[in-house]
Amino acid sequence: MSQYEQEVEKRWGDTSEYRQSKERTSRYSPADFELAKVDQEAATEAFAYAYGNSLPITSSEAQAAVIAHRDAISKWFYDCSVEMQKNLALMYVSDERFKKYYD
């Protein structure tokens, strides 16, 4: 198990979302993982467009990015509620590894 996987299991291993993600991804082929990556990258590109154009979070483009992000997680990994997505966003801005990726 990689260091990243160990960290994930330690932090979220007791959550239903973690269990759901493990169960879903255990059945995925390499092609499935590639499709999941494409969906995630599309959401990230939509965020980058909104951010790069200084669009307000209330803009249709920014809202579409938010929905695409949540939908991709829900489709491929676990049922992602709005509250869970807010928590992810907080993690993305507080963890230097995520900040580096998204910046």
N, C-alpha and C positions, 0 to 999 in steps of 0.2 A: 504494500500500500504506500502510495506517495505521501510526502509531507503534507501536500494540499489535502489529499483525501483524509488523512489522519486529523487534520484541523477541522475539516467539515464534519466528520463523524463526532469529534469531541464537542463541537459547538452545537450541532443540531441533530445529533444521532437519536435523541429521544423524542423528536417531533414527528407528527404525522406527515408533514411535508417531506421530510427526509425519507421516511419509509416509503411514501408514495413514489418519490423520485427513484429510489433504488429499485423498487419493484418494476416501474415502467422501463427504466433504462436497461435493466437486466435482459430485456427481450430485444433490444435494438441491435440492428446490424450496423456495420460501418457506414452504410448509405443513410440509415436513419439518423445517425449522429451528424452526418454532413448536412442533411436537411434541417435538423435542429439548429445547426450553426448558421445556415443561410437565413432562417427566420430571425434568429437573434441579431445577426449582422444587419438585416433590413431595419429592425427596430432601432438599432444603434445609429444607423445612417440617418434615419428620420429625426432622431434626437439631435444629431450633429447639424442637420440642416436648420432645424428650429433655433438651436443655440447660436449657430454661426450667423444667422440672419436676425438675431436679437428679437425673436418673436416671443410675445408673452405666453406664459403657460396656458392662458385661456384661448389662444389661437387654435384654429381648427387643425393646423399642422402639428402643433405641440401635443394637442389632445390625441390626435391619431397616433403619434409616436408612443404616448403613454399606453394607449390601448393595445397597440401592436406588441409592445414589450410584455405587458401582462398576458396577452393572448398566447404569445410564444412560450412563455414559461408554463402556462396552464396546459397548452397542447402537448409539450414535450416532457415536462418534469413533474409538476405538482399543481394542484388547484391553487392559483395565486389570487388571493383576495386583494382588494384595494389597500387594506391595512398592511398586508404582507408586502405589497409593492412599495408602500411608503417606508417600511422598515428597510427594504433593500436599498432604496434611494439614500437613506441615511448612512447605510453601510458603504455605499459607493463613494460618498463624499468624505467619510471619516477614515477609511482604510486606504493608506497610501498606494497599495497595489492597484486598487480599483481606480483611484484618482489618476494614477499614471496611465492606465489603459484608456480611460475615457477622455483625458486631457489630450 
